[in-house]
């Protein structure tokens, strides 16, 4: 499991181009198709993608702070706050036509990509990648997190509309998987087995790969190899891997939905792998 930086900006630009082409090809009725993202329709996913781009530009590039209340209410979790923001935006944009939304998205995404190109990849990020357990992150990882966000929502639209995906080839999908798996050590924080214990996750398919973490005296770390055999080897086909890592469900639910997933070895640690969620969900 490599922890090398992934410079995702060129990939992000390509995925957004594929997204825009996909949206331009949709029939009016396809905007109302359900998706695997909770109760969202295709049009809600597109509105959410627009929100992500314009809100990032407003907050980070333009240093704009929205009027109060601009944070969680008393007793409200960050996740609940984000869900509330998302819902209010998606409701408001239902007044807009698909053509208007696509036009706005294309303009915003051009500026969004150009802004990320201007950043030092190794400078301090505006937001930490919380799902990987980081309290501060470098720009390359923050942009990489944005890449996973745009990638998986675009793939949700491909899936909902029954279109053949243009983003699941190795060049665009493997980096997304690699970024998702950066959450693996953090996911295992509460698992404290013997020092030297290793866990392997393998995503099968042309875009897949092999990721391994090893327990040291005080934490889990990503590792290219281990002195001992892994106590568990979890195999996940690439067709369902992105869905496993982007929606919070129990291991039992995932194994029932995707019986192709195999846990060979220590069952409890294998199930911990399936608890990994590489988005704010």
Secondary structure by P-SEA (a helix, b strand, c coil): ccccccccaaaaaaaaaaaaaaaaaccccccccccccccccaaaaaaaaaaaaaaaaacccccccccccccccccccaaaaaaaaaaaaaaaaccccaaaaaaaaaaaaaaaaaaaaaccccccccccccccccccccaaaaaaaaaaaaaaaaaaaaaaaccccccccccccaaaaaaaacccccccccccccccbbbbbbbbcccbbbbbbbbccccccccccccccccbbbbbccccaaaaacccccaaaaaaacccccccccaaaaaaaaacccccc
